[in-house]
Amino acid sequence: MKIVPLLIAIVFVAISSPAQLVTNWITAAPNFREVDGKLYNVEKSALFHQFHGICEGVSTNNSIAVTPRQDESEDIRWYVSGKGFHWQGQTIVVQNYPTNSQPAKGVDVGGYAMKVGTISLKSGVYELWDYGTPHRVAQITGVATNSVK
């Protein structure tokens, strides 16, 4: 009979202090990025294009306006690695540009981005490109429990 209250106390302690998963977040290689919840390898995807240009402005939500820089022949065009595409003198907006790159007006910027639509700003309508966000994976490393002393 004395065992029943002891079992009830043990069950109560077990229920009141649930186990918690201990999770580490691992960031995948930089070429793996997410756009709209989908994972892409930006170096292999036909949807991503490499861009280089001059930053024309930075917004508070990690978006930058980019104007193509002049190449050696003084033509203003977008350089897109291995794709053969060129856009004549067009400014684009790139969202999710990494802040650790410290973009600022007049600075050379570049990377891989995917065209996702257009955006209307005071100065006009621009193509909207997405740089993508880093792909993060949860790694469960153990279970932590609250112990009663």
Residue, then its C-alpha position, 0 to 999 in steps of 0.5 A: m500500500k505504501i508503494v501506491p503514493l510513491l508511484i503517484a509522486i514519481v508520475f507527478v514529477a515525471i509529468s510536471s518536468p517534461a524532457q526537452l530536446v537539445t538542438n544545434w542549428i547547422t548552416a549548410a554550405p553557402n551555395f544552398r539557399e532557400v527562396d519561398g521555402k524551397l531549397y536550391n543549389v544556386e550554382k547548379s539551378a537554372l533559375f539562379h543567375q550571377f550578377h555584378g553591379i553597383c549598389e544604388g541604395v540599401s533598405t532596412n529589410n536587406s533589399i538593395a537596388v543594383t545598377p549594372r556596372q560598365d564593362e571594358s567596352e563601356d556598354i552597360r549590361w548585366y554580366v551573367s556567368g555562363k548563361g549568355f544573358h545581358w540586360q541593358g542598363q536596367t536597375i534591379v532590386v535584390q531582396n535578402y542580400p546578406t548584411n555581412s557583405q555590408p552593402a552601401k551606395g556606390v559599392d560593388v555588389g554581386g552574387y547569385a539571385m533568382k528573379v521572383g517578380t517585380i516591385s513598384l517603388k516611387s521611382g518606377v517598377y523594377e525587377l525583383w530578385d531574391y538572393g535567398t536565405p541560408h539553409r539551416v538544419a536542426q541537429i538534435t544532440g540529446v535530451a535534457t531533463n529537469s532532475v529533482k534533488 
